[in-house]
Amino acid sequence: MAEKVNIFWFRQDLRIADNPALTHAAESGRVLAVYILDQNDQGDHGPGAASRWWLHHSLKALNESLQGQLNIFRGDPQTILQDLQEKYGASEIFWNRCYEPQSIERDTAIKKFFQKQQVEVKSFNGSLLWEPMQVLKNDGTPYRVFTPYYRKGCLNADAPREPLPVPQKLNLLKSESSETLESLGLLPKIRWDQKMESYWEISEAGGQQKMQEFFEHGLRDYKEGRNFPAKSCVSRLSPYLHQGQISPNQAWYGAQAKHSGKNLDHFLSELGWREFSYSLLYHFPDLPSRNLQGRFDAFPWKEDSRLLERWKRGQTGYPIVDAGMRELWETGYVHNRVRMIVGSFLVKNLLLHWKHGERWFWDCLVDADMANNSASWQWVAGCGADAAPYFRIFNPVSQGQKFDPEGTYTKQFVPELKDLPAKYLFSPWEAPDLVLKNAGVQLGENYPHPIVPLRESREKALEAFSMLPKALSA
């Protein structure tokens, strides 16, 4: 009698350890492990260029860890799964749940289809500590403020499940109809991505190594050190969490095994913010496109393609902003403190819509995550849940002076200012001509003048905000 075949569908869980759906699929038969590049998912939030680059290397590493037994396809997932189910007589299909609105709609339709075919679909939580439907207020409505969501909701809910080991028995099946990784066309035609390769080890093992290094070194000073972009105190785990090379459960319990106290608590709360973002997206599925606070629909955003392009290219004349935008372009990542600075500058000093920032980050970030990206841009713009007050405007000069006092980070990504004394680094227009000359800086030539004046642009933002309708009481 032929051994039973189960189909397991890899999605945002590109790992073998702590993969609930894979573990269950392996327990009851041979596993046809598939990855499908969903060609229906090519709208506004199809994978950005940096995400596609990361996905290519993720799939390559995953296939190697599966000894070449990963089956790769592209097209409509329902059609592909139906063909495979019929060909191999699979009676069960396994996957870990996704929580983006279009993924929920797609997966629901696929489940209903296979139920009619008497084929069981089993789905699991492999991506979150707490699912969005699990953490609600007493009246059954979703939280809109982070602290009560995390402290009252999450920490009083059932504890996250413990991480699972690699399946003891993983009997894989290779399909002759599997495509090649190269056929997916994930790498850019113009190889701008090669500059990013030195910054990342894109694999499950690489994610585990990055996580352990953070536990050993960065976490001990996380609460304060995470604000300083030149320090190695942030985890840089976000792209591995997004593509699923590591799970939040591994990070949650792994951190607790190594540390305690305020640094641990702050790191766990950052994992909680990721959960909160997913909760917001689940309960407010238009989060990527609409202001959560409707009164911001009346905000008088500017349309200025020149200013937007200068921001994207790190040519604003404000060194900490330019450093952040160039870090994004060179590495596919931006330090969290600097993300807030560049975001505030876009929406509050340039008065450009947060959607422009959301779209650029979506295309350029290797950790581009619909929930986190949308929730965080709405937060910094002041129009989201638990948002920073609109009048909180990050001053790029004082932020640079406070959080990069030696200029180590800024000079790394804005090397034309490397010889400028720290006193003038974040406001080079204030430097005497002789200081600029000795540093080889020619404003307007090899480094730009500021594209907007700080004080005036801040006052315009506050004036625009004061004209908005008052917030409705909750």
LUMMI-924008 format. One line per field, with one value per residue (C-alpha): x, y, z. Coordinates in steps of 0.05 Angstrom, whole numbers, plus 5000, padded with zeros to 4 digits. Layout:
! residues N
c1 <- c(X ...)
c2 <- c(Y ...)
c3 <- c(Z ...)
! end
This chain:
! residues 474
c1 <- c(5000 5028 5046 4999 5020 5007 5017 5051 5050 5107 5088 5116 5147 5211 5241 5241 5245 5184 5140 5073 5041 5103 5110 5038 5043 5106 5073 5024 5057 5104 5107 5103 5132 5114 5126 5079 5095 5024 5017 4949 4987 5013 4972 4995 5022 5055 5125 5171 5239 5279 5230 5235 5311 5307 5256 5302 5358 5310 5282 5352 5373 5309 5317 5387 5363 5310 5365 5337 5266 5230 5178 5172 5113 5084 5013 4945 4953 4885 4897 4967 4945 4886 4932 4981 4926 4895 4963 4987 4921 4934 4879 4905 4936 4974 4995 5009 4960 4974 4938 4940 4870 4881 4915 4855 4807 4849 4859 4785 4766 4817 4793 4720 4740 4776 4722 4675 4726 4728 4801 4818 4857 4891 4919 4961 4990 5063 5075 5046 5050 4976 4927 4885 4820 4850 4865 4803 4774 4721 4667 4694 4722 4796 4845 4867 4920 4983 4997 4930 4932 4998 4996 4922 4907 4968 5001 4936 4919 4945 5021 5050 5065 5135 5177 5176 5239 5256 5210 5244 5217 5213 5201 5199 5172 5199 5151 5177 5134 5171 5200 5269 5281 5310 5244 5209 5249 5256 5324 5327 5350 5397 5437 5432 5422 5495 5512 5465 5494 5550 5500 5458 5463 5395 5376 5344 5414 5432 5370 5386 5458 5434 5385 5437 5487 5434 5418 5492 5511 5456 5401 5441 5435 5373 5327 5375 5424 5370 5364 5435 5444 5519 5511 5497 5438 5380 5364 5357 5312 5253 5268 5278 5212 5176 5197 5193 5265 5256 5191 5168 5162 5236 5252 5203 5228 5300 5307 5276 5326 5384 5361 5314 5297 5283 5321 5284 5217 5229 5249 5188 5144 5174 5152 5085 5084 5091 5031 4992 5006 4977 4917 4904 4911 4865 4810 4821 4840 4844 4901 4952 4910 4865 4876 4853 4833 4785 4796 4863 4826 4821 4896 4925 4982 5028 5045 5118 5155 5220 5219 5198 5255 5306 5280 5284 5355 5381 5393 5353 5411 5396 5452 5415 5357 5403 5442 5378 5353 5421 5424 5357 5382 5449 5427 5351 5343 5338 5353 5288 5305 5324 5260 5222 5266 5260 5186 5172 5213 5172 5103 5115 5171 5158 5082 5082 5030 5052 5030 5091 5136 5098 5106 5180 5195 5152 5196 5264 5259 5280 5233 5174 5115 5045 5022 5085 5097 5026 5017 5084 5074 5006 5036 5090 5040 4994 4934 4937 4920 4959 4993 5047 5014 5019 5053 5110 5158 5228 5281 5334 5389 5378 5362 5429 5466 5433 5433 5495 5539 5605 5573 5596 5531 5519 5589 5585 5528 5542 5618 5622 5615 5666 5717 5666 5673 5617 5597 5572 5557 5482 5476 5532 5500 5520 5594 5642 5669 5739 5712 5673 5734 5780 5728 5722 5648 5618 5545 5503 5559 5579 5527 5459 5432 5370 5310 5263 5276 5264 5227 5183 5165 5148 5102 5067 5055 5026 4982 4955 4942 4905 4855 4834 4767 4771 4780 4717 4716 4728)
c2 <- c(5000 5068 5115 5173 5240 5307 5374 5428 5498 5544 5617 5667 5610 5593 5549 5477 5487 5513 5504 5477 5460 5425 5386 5361 5345 5303 5263 5227 5213 5235 5310 5346 5413 5469 5543 5581 5651 5677 5714 5739 5779 5833 5893 5952 5905 5852 5840 5900 5895 5886 5833 5794 5795 5769 5717 5690 5678 5651 5599 5580 5568 5531 5485 5468 5452 5407 5372 5398 5373 5440 5443 5512 5538 5603 5620 5614 5576 5542 5515 5491 5458 5425 5396 5370 5342 5303 5279 5252 5234 5278 5276 5333 5401 5439 5511 5565 5623 5691 5753 5804 5818 5790 5728 5715 5723 5676 5623 5623 5610 5554 5521 5523 5494 5435 5422 5410 5361 5323 5345 5370 5434 5443 5511 5533 5595 5597 5672 5706 5700 5717 5716 5779 5744 5721 5789 5833 5881 5857 5882 5841 5901 5908 5950 6015 6034 5993 5993 5963 5917 5888 5895 5878 5837 5797 5787 5763 5716 5645 5644 5635 5563 5537 5530 5463 5425 5404 5346 5280 5247 5288 5243 5291 5280 5316 5333 5329 5390 5435 5498 5526 5583 5625 5618 5660 5721 5749 5782 5851 5856 5913 5883 5939 5885 5863 5920 5891 5820 5836 5859 5795 5720 5702 5633 5600 5588 5660 5683 5638 5664 5737 5723 5690 5746 5797 5757 5754 5826 5875 5856 5873 5948 5945 5995 6054 6030 6017 6093 6101 6078 6071 6018 5945 5943 5931 5860 5868 5807 5839 5811 5741 5747 5773 5717 5667 5644 5652 5652 5703 5645 5629 5702 5707 5647 5653 5723 5702 5644 5694 5757 5789 5860 5924 5907 5841 5874 5927 5876 5834 5896 5908 5839 5860 5921 5873 5835 5900 5919 5852 5861 5930 5904 5845 5888 5948 5917 5984 6006 6009 6058 6098 6141 6104 6172 6198 6271 6267 6258 6334 6345 6391 6347 6376 6344 6358 6305 6343 6343 6270 6250 6288 6252 6184 6195 6223 6293 6335 6374 6346 6295 6247 6244 6233 6180 6141 6144 6122 6066 6042 6044 6010 5957 5948 5968 6031 6035 6043 6111 6137 6110 6156 6215 6206 6191 6253 6295 6270 6281 6341 6382 6367 6358 6299 6244 6185 6139 6162 6139 6074 6058 6074 6033 5977 5973 5984 5948 5876 5873 5904 5878 5903 5906 5938 5985 6011 6017 6051 6102 6119 6124 6174 6214 6220 6190 6118 6080 6100 6151 6199 6267 6306 6363 6316 6334 6304 6357 6325 6369 6356 6283 6274 6310 6269 6200 6202 6250 6228 6225 6153 6130 6193 6196 6123 6137 6210 6205 6273 6301 6254 6310 6359 6371 6340 6410 6426 6357 6361 6434 6443 6509 6539 6522 6579 6580 6560 6499 6478 6489 6448 6392 6392 6410 6456 6468 6465 6428 6363 6368 6402 6462 6445 6434 6467 6511 6474 6526 6550 6480 6460 6520 6503 6432 6456 6506 6453 6406 6461 6467 6394 6374 6355 6281 6244 6218 6143)
c3 <- c(5000 4979 5036 5046 5015 5048 5014 5055 5028 5049 5053 5104 5144 5106 5160 5184 5260 5297 5236 5263 5197 5171 5236 5231 5157 5170 5225 5180 5113 5059 5048 4982 5004 4957 4949 4902 4876 4875 4809 4831 4885 4839 4861 4903 4955 4913 4940 4932 4898 4962 4988 4923 4929 5000 4979 4924 4973 5026 4978 4956 5028 5044 4985 5008 5078 5046 5006 4940 4954 4953 4897 4866 4826 4801 4783 4816 4883 4880 4810 4828 4893 4858 4804 4856 4900 4842 4816 4883 4914 4974 5026 5068 5055 5109 5116 5168 5168 5136 5161 5105 5079 5009 5038 5084 5025 4981 5035 5054 4981 4975 5039 5015 4948 4978 5029 4971 4943 5009 5018 5088 5096 5163 5181 5240 5273 5255 5251 5313 5388 5394 5336 5324 5342 5408 5440 5446 5497 5546 5499 5441 5403 5382 5421 5388 5439 5446 5521 5543 5483 5505 5581 5592 5530 5509 5576 5607 5549 5542 5539 5469 5450 5461 5398 5362 5342 5272 5252 5270 5207 5144 5084 5025 4955 4893 4836 4765 4748 4798 4767 4780 4828 4772 4733 4786 4764 4834 4824 4792 4720 4739 4796 4847 4900 4901 4948 5000 5000 5049 5103 5109 5115 5086 5113 5173 5201 5188 5226 5284 5286 5283 5340 5385 5372 5393 5456 5474 5459 5439 5488 5550 5534 5491 5525 5520 5467 5414 5405 5381 5308 5314 5369 5357 5404 5356 5337 5261 5263 5227 5157 5186 5223 5162 5116 5172 5177 5251 5290 5342 5391 5383 5396 5455 5493 5470 5499 5565 5570 5566 5602 5652 5674 5636 5572 5564 5580 5527 5474 5488 5483 5414 5394 5423 5377 5318 5345 5353 5281 5257 5302 5271 5200 5214 5245 5199 5132 5096 5143 5085 5045 5092 5153 5214 5243 5191 5208 5173 5107 5108 5118 5063 5039 4987 4920 4904 4865 4871 4947 4948 4902 4944 5006 4973 4950 5015 4988 5037 5066 5136 5149 5196 5148 5089 5127 5141 5069 5042 5093 5066 4994 5010 5060 5053 5126 5169 5243 5282 5313 5245 5214 5260 5242 5166 5172 5213 5164 5104 5133 5179 5149 5076 5085 5038 5048 5090 5034 4993 5050 5059 4985 4983 5045 5016 4955 4989 5056 5063 5123 5085 5124 5108 5180 5210 5152 5150 5225 5235 5180 5207 5276 5255 5214 5274 5239 5263 5326 5388 5343 5361 5370 5305 5342 5361 5305 5306 5298 5253 5281 5355 5341 5306 5361 5415 5385 5340 5380 5348 5279 5269 5236 5197 5168 5147 5100 5084 5072 5040 5110 5143 5158 5185 5260 5302 5325 5255 5227 5235 5214 5162 5138 5205 5197 5181 5110 5132 5170 5109 5064 5109 5110 5035 5038 4986 5002 4940 4904 4938 4993 4986 5023 5066 5021 5071 5132 5197 5237 5181 5158 5229 5237 5172 5196 5262 5227 5180 5239 5277 5220 5224 5253 5327 5342 5360 5431 5435)
! end
